[in-house]
Amino acid sequence: MYLIPIAWLYVAILVAISEDTIVAGVLTFIFWGLAPLALFMWIFGTPARRRRQREREAMDRNDRAETGPDQ
């Protein structure tokens, strides 16, 4: 999964380096590199976050069921 972000950042860095001014290069890297990459990683990480949340809730329920009211 990390191949796409690495490739995207590589291309964004190359495009940013080819800009005429430093400001243009930094803005290009931020708006064409980091911002879309952050959105991509957030969207494609959602299923994993939900899965971890369900696992955590299941473990909490199991812990509560094992301890019982007498302990």
LUMLUM-677165 format. One record per residue: residue in three letters; x, y, z of N, C-alpha, C in turn. Coordinates in steps of 0.2 Angstrom, whole numbers, padded with zeros to 4 digits, always signed. Example, Ala and Ser with C-alpha at 12.3 -4.5 7.8 and 13.67 -1.06 7.14 Angstrom:
# residues 2
Ala+0066-0028+0039+0062-0022+0039+0066-0016+0039 Ser+0064-0011+0035+0068-0005+0036+0064+0000+0039 
# end
This chain:
# residues 71
Met+0004-0006+0000+0000+0000+0000+0004+0006+0000 Tyr+0010+0006+0003+0015+0012+0003+0018+0013-0004 Leu+0017+0009-0009+0021+0010-0015+0018+0017-0018 Ile+0011+0017-0018+0008+0023-0022+0010+0029-0018 Pro+0009+0030-0012+0011+0036-0008+0019+0038-0010 Ile+0023+0033-0010+0030+0035-0011+0031+0037-0018 Ala+0028+0034-0023+0028+0036-0030+0025+0043-0031 Trp+0020+0044-0027+0016+0051-0028+0021+0056-0025 Leu+0024+0055-0020+0028+0060-0017+0034+0061-0021 Tyr+0037+0056-0024+0043+0057-0029+0041+0061-0035 Val+0035+0060-0038+0033+0064-0043+0032+0071-0041 Ala+0029+0072-0035+0027+0079-0033+0034+0083-0031 Ile+0039+0079-0029+0045+0082-0027+0049+0084-0034 Leu+0048+0080-0039+0051+0082-0045+0048+0088-0049 Val+0041+0088-0048+0038+0094-0051+0039+0100-0047 Ala+0040+0100-0040+0041+0105-0036+0048+0108-0038 Ile+0053+0104-0039+0060+0106-0040+0060+0109-0047 Ser+0056+0108-0052+0056+0111-0058+0053+0118-0058 Glu+0050+0120-0053+0046+0126-0053+0052+0132-0053 Asp+0049+0138-0055+0054+0143-0056+0056+0146-0049 Thr+0052+0147-0045+0054+0150-0038+0053+0145-0032 Ile+0056+0147-0027+0056+0142-0021+0049+0142-0018 Val+0045+0148-0018+0038+0148-0016+0034+0144-0020 Ala+0035+0144-0027+0030+0140-0031+0032+0133-0030 Gly+0038+0131-0029+0040+0124-0028+0037+0122-0021 Val+0037+0126-0016+0034+0123-0010+0027+0123-0010 Leu+0024+0128-0013+0016+0127-0014+0014+0121-0018 Thr+0018+0120-0024+0016+0115-0028+0017+0108-0024 Phe+0022+0107-0020+0023+0101-0016+0017+0100-0011 Ile+0015+0106-0008+0010+0105-0003+0003+0104-0006 Phe+0002+0107-0011-0005+0107-0014-0006+0101-0019 Trp+0000+0099-0022-0001+0094-0027+0002+0087-0024 Gly+0006+0088-0019+0009+0082-0016+0006+0080-0009 Leu+0007+0084-0004+0005+0082+0003-0003+0082+0004 Ala-0006+0087+0001-0013+0087+0002-0017+0081-0001 Pro-0016+0080-0007-0019+0074-0010-0017+0068-0007 Leu-0011+0067-0005-0008+0061-0002-0012+0060+0005 Ala-0012+0065+0009-0016+0065+0015-0023+0062+0014 Leu-0026+0065+0010-0033+0063+0008-0034+0056+0006 Phe-0029+0054+0002-0029+0047-0001-0028+0042+0005 Met-0023+0044+0009-0021+0039+0015-0027+0039+0020 Trp-0030+0045+0021-0036+0045+0026-0042+0040+0023 Ile-0043+0041+0017-0049+0037+0014-0047+0030+0014 Phe-0042+0028+0011-0040+0021+0011-0038+0018+0018 Gly-0037+0022+0023-0036+0019+0029-0042+0018+0033 Thr-0048+0021+0031-0054+0020+0035-0056+0013+0036 Pro-0056+0008+0031-0058+0001+0033-0053-0002+0039 Ala-0047+0000+0039-0043-0003+0044-0044+0000+0051 Arg-0046+0007+0051-0048+0010+0057-0054+0007+0060 Arg-0059+0006+0056-0065+0003+0058-0064-0004+0060 Arg-0060-0008+0057-0058-0015+0059-0055-0015+0066 Arg-0050-0010+0067-0047-0010+0074-0052-0008+0079 Gln-0056-0003+0078-0061-0001+0082-0066-0007+0084 Arg-0068-0011+0079-0073-0017+0081-0069-0022+0085 Glu-0063-0023+0084-0059-0028+0087-0058-0025+0095 Arg-0056-0019+0096-0056-0016+0102-0062-0017+0106 Glu-0068-0015+0103-0074-0016+0106-0076-0023+0108 Ala-0074-0028+0104-0075-0035+0105-0071-0037+0111 Met-0065-0035+0111-0060-0037+0117-0063-0034+0123 Asp-0066-0028+0123-0069-0025+0129-0075-0029+0132 Arg-0079-0031+0127-0085-0035+0129-0083-0041+0132 Asn-0077-0044+0129-0075-0051+0132-0072-0050+0139 Asp-0068-0044+0140-0066-0043+0146-0071-0042+0152 Arg-0076-0039+0150-0082-0037+0154-0086-0044+0156 Ala-0086-0048+0151-0090-0054+0152-0086-0059+0156 Glu-0079-0059+0155-0075-0064+0159-0075-0062+0167 Thr-0075-0055+0168-0074-0053+0175-0081-0054+0179 Gly-0086-0053+0176-0093-0055+0179-0094-0050+0185 Pro-0101-0050+0187-0103-0045+0192-0100-0047+0199 Asp-0098-0054+0201-0095-0056+0207-0088-0053+0209 Gln-0085-0051+0204-0078-0050+0205-0077-0042+0206 
# end
